[in-house]
Amino acid sequence: MNMPLPPLDLIPHDLVAACDYEARARQHLDDNAWAYLQGGAADELSLRGNGEAFQSISLRPRVLRDLTQGHTRCCLFGQELAHPLLLAPVAYQRLFHPDGELASVLGASVMGAGMLVSTLASTRLEDIASQAGSPLWFQLYWQGGRDASLALVRRAEAAGYQALVLTVDAPLSGIRNREQRAGFALPPKVAAVNLAETPKMPLLTPNDSPVFAGMMALAPTWADIEWLRAQTRLPLLLKGVLHPEDAAQAVSCGVHGLVISNHGGRVLDTTPAPLDLLPEMRARVGASVTLLLDGGIRRGSDVFKALALGADAVLLGRPYVHALAVAGALGVAHLIKLLREELEVCMALSGCATLAEITPDRLWLDGLN
């Protein structure tokens, strides 16, 4: 790593939780960046519902257990991690801090957190990899065809990325009214620098739908998933799966893992909270398929609840970007530290020495217990 990180004790004393970073971040971001970061699709019901799902579940702790050998270690695809907190792929991070993804990967590396790097990163994949000291996974947006998509995969492989995550829930952008009202536009110096060009739309007649005959004509299908699986030795995950039948078909295609996600409520509004779907998804794919969850996590107790309902690890999204906006790499590292400490305290007070001991009986699901 090339960038030094100041000591965490330089963080202001009043930044003690993810919500504090969110409040402070508003002071660092203009209306344009804030609308992009905070906005969701349509009426933002799914955006709010993601967090409300965690709040609707209570903890049911066990007591008087020997927890002296407790830890938060986990293993994902042969990669040993100190904890189950990874950074979700977030586009255009130079929109929020001048160092962008380089600051995020430094903060993640200091805290031993894996990071998923977006196709729409505002920093070159190779430069991010050169800064990394913990596992990197590459998040792929399908590029309208196999050749262009595979070119990105080959770059990620050559740079040392250790898993491939194909986002499948956003073949086109959701309608985000908050962004529209703010007149969102990328600043001149922020761009998706890893893309040579954007996919070319098919020629349309006046009677053609720009959605169905245009953008959806460039979207991947299950045949492309099978093809992609055969092209790489990297573990392949699909991000944005919400239906158990799609989960089962993904497994039949040889996919190694799934990210249960509604894209942070940014694509299709009124979809269920991923947390609510976890038990059904885990039951459908079995114990051998890796399941991750994103959306709505703001506390270590939220991480605990996701693990109890079937997740192997979780992805942090907006919270680490808030911290990035406030304090760069130092903020990202501190945010991860806070959530890991909250998880450890939650585990200890719930009677769980390891992640494997975080089971559904540690939760009180109103009406289901």
N, C-alpha and C positions, 0 to 999 in steps of 0.2 A: 504494500500500500504506500502511496506517495504523499498523501495529505495527513498531517498530524491532527489529532483530535484533542481539544482542550479538555481538562478534567471536568467530570460531570458535576462537581460541586460548584461550578460557575453558573449553573442554572439558577434563575431566581427562585426564592424560597416559596413563592405562591404558585408555582407550577408543580402540582402534586398529583395530577390525574389527567387523563385524556381530555376531559371536558375543559380543563383550564387551558390547554393548548388550543382547543377549538375557539374559545373566547378570545384568546390573545391573537390568533391567526388573523382574525377579521381586521385587526389594526395594521397588519402587514400586507394585505392584499387589496387591490383595487376591485371595483365592482365587477369588472370583466372576469378576472380570475376567480373571484368568489362565486359568481354565478356558475361558472364551469365546474368548480370543485363541489359545491354544495347541492347543486341542482339534481333533480330526478325527472323521470318521465311524467308527462301530463300533470295530474293532480298530486303527484308525489306520495300516493298512498302506500305503495310498496316501500319507498324510501323510509317512511316513518314506521311502517310495520316491521321492518327488519329489526329495529331496536326494541319495539314493543314486545316482540316475541320473547326476547330474553327477560324482559321485566315481568312477564306473565308467569314465569317459572320460579319457584322457591327452592332453596336448598334444604336438604334433610340430612344433617351431619350425624356421623357416628363418633363415639368418644372412647377415651381410655385405651387407645391403641399405641403400639410402639412405632413411632415414626422417625426414629433417630437416623435411619439410613435412607431417608426420603430424597427424591430428586425429580427433576422434570425432563430427563433425557428421553429422546425418541429416535427412531430410525425410519427414514423414508427412502425407499429404493436403494438401500445399502449406504445411505448417507447418514452419518451420526450427527445429530443436532442436540444442542444443550437444552432446547425447549421447543415446544410445538408452535412457535410464533414465526410466521413468514410474512414478508412484505408483498402485498398484492401488486399486480401490474397496474401502474398508473401512467397515463400518457402525459407527454409534454411537461415534465417536471421543472424545466427552466421557467415555466410560467409562474412557479411558486417560489423559486429561489435561484439566484444566479448560477449556483453549482449543480442544480437539478439532480439528475440520477447519480452523479458522482458523489454528492453529499449523502444521498440515501444509502448507497452501497457501502460507504465508509461507516455510517452509523450502524447498519446491519452487521457488518463484519466485526466491529468492536464488540457487539453483543452476541455474536454467534448465530445470527438469524439468517435464514435463507431469504433470497429475494427473487421475485419473478419480474423480469424485465419486459416491458411492453414493446410490441412492434412499433408503436408510435412514440417511442422514447425520443427525447430531444438531445440525446448524446449517443455517439456511436456504440454499437454493441461491444466492439473490441476494447474501447476505452473504459467502459464500465467493467468489463472482465479484468482488465489490468489492475483495477483498483480493488477488486474483491478479495476478501479473506475468508469467506464462507460460501456455501453452495449458491450458484446461480441457475435459475431455470428460465427458459425463453418462452414468452407468451406470443403465440402466432395468431395474427389475423389473416385469414385466407386472402390471397392476393388476386382473386379472380380467375386463377388458373393454377395448374400444377407446377409449371416451370418457375414462375415467379415466387410461388410459395416455397418450393424446394430450395431456391437460391438463398432465402433467408435462413432456412433450417441448416444448410451447409455452413453458412457463416457462423451460426450459433455453435454448431458442433466444433468447428475449427478454433473458436475462441474459448472452448472449455466449458460451455454450458452443460448442465448435467441432467436436464429433463426438458421435455417439450410439452407445452400446454396450449392446445388449440381452443380458442374461444369460439363457441358454436351458437351462442344465444344472441349474437348481434350481426347478422348478415347485412343489416342496414341500421342506421342510427335510430334510436328512439326519438320521439317528438318531445323535446325538453323545453317547455314553455318558459321556465325561468331564464334559460339562456337566450331564448328569442326576445323576451322583454328587455333583457340587458344589452341586446345587440352584440352578443359575444363574437369576438374575432381573435385569432391568434396574433400576438404582436409580431412585428417584422422579423425579429431575431429568434423566434421560437418556431421550430418545424420538426416534422418527422424525418430526421436526418438519415435514417436507415433505409428509406424507400427512395429508389431512383425515380419512380413515377407511380402515380396512382393507377389502379386498374381502369382500362378503357371501357366505357359503357357501350353496349350494343347500339347499333343504329335503330332508332325507333320511328314508327309512323305516327301520325297524329292520333290514331286510335289506340296506340299501344299504351299500356300502363307503365310509367317509369319505375314503379315498384316491382311488378311481376315480370314484365318483359325486359326490364332494365336491371335493377340491382339484384333481384333474386336469380337472374340468369347467371350471375357471377358467383353465387353462393355455393359452398361445398355441400356434398351429399354423403350418404353412408359409403358409397363406392369410393369417394375421395378419402374417407377415414381409413378404409382398408388399404388403399394405395399408400397413404402416408405412413401407416404402421409398418409397411414393408420397406420403406425407404430409409429408415433410421434405426439405429440400435439404442437410441435414447428412450427411456421410459416415456410413454405418451399418455397424457391426461387430456380429457375434454372438460372445458370450463363452461358452466352455464346450463348444466343438465338439471331439470326439475321433475321429469316424469319417470317413474320406475321402469316403464317399458323402454324408454330411451337408454336408461342406465343398463338394462339387460342387453340391449342390442350393442351398446358400446363394448361391453365385456365380450360378447360373441365376436366382435371385430378385433379382439386382442388388445384393447385399450387397458393400460395398467392402473389407471386411477381416474377419479372424477372430482371436479370442484363443484359442489352444490352451491349455486349462486344465481341470483337474479340481477347480476351486474350492478349491485348497489342501488337497485331501483331506478336505473338510468335508461333502460331500454323499453320494457313493456310494463306499464302500470297495472296494478291490482293482481300481480302474481303473488303467490304465498311467500312468506318468509322462509328462507332456506332452513333455518333451525327447525321449523315445524315439519319439514319434509324428511329430516335426517333419519328418524327411526324406520320409516318405510323404505327409504333408499338403502339403508344398511341391510335390512331384511331381504331386499330383492337381490343384492349383489353378493351377499355373503361376507365372511370375515377377511377373505384374502385380497379383496380389492381396496386400494387406498382411497379413502374419502377425505377431502378437505372441504372446509366451509368458509365462505366470506359473507359479509353483510351484517352490519349492526353491532359489531363487537366494540365495546368501549371500556370494559372492565376485565380483570383477571377472572372474576366469577363468570363472565360470559364465556370465556374460553373453557372453563370447567364444565359449564352446561353443554357446550357443543361437543366436548369429548365424551361426556356422559351419554349423549344421545347418538353417538356413533361416529363422530369425526376422529380422524387420526391426527389432524393438525388444523390450524386455522390460518386464514390470510387477513392481515390488517390492511385497510385501505385508507379512507379519509383521515383517521387519527394520525398516522405517521406523516401524512402530507401537511396536516396542521402543524405538527412539530417541525417539519422541514421548513415551513414558511417562517416560523418564529425564530429558530436557532440553527438551521442548517443541519449538518451531520451530527452536531452535539445534541440537538433536539430530537432527532430520530433515535439516536442511541438511548437517550434518557427516556423517551416514550416506551421503547421496548423494555427497558429496565423496570419501569413502573408496572407495566402489565405482567412481566414475569414475576415480580415480587408479589403482586396481588394474587396471581395464580398460586404461588407457593403458600401464601397465607390461607387462601381458600382451601387448598388441599389439606393443609395441616389441621385446620379447624373443622374439616369435614371427615377427617380420619383416613386420608388417602396418602400413602407413602410414594406411590408411583402413578404414572398416567394409567397403567393397566387397572388400577384399583378404582378409577373414576367410572362408576357404573350407574345405570339408571336408578338404582335404589337410593342413590344420594340426592335425588331430586324429588320434589313434591309437585306433581303435575295435577293441578286442580281438576277433579272429576275423573282422573285416571288411576289414582292411587287407592 
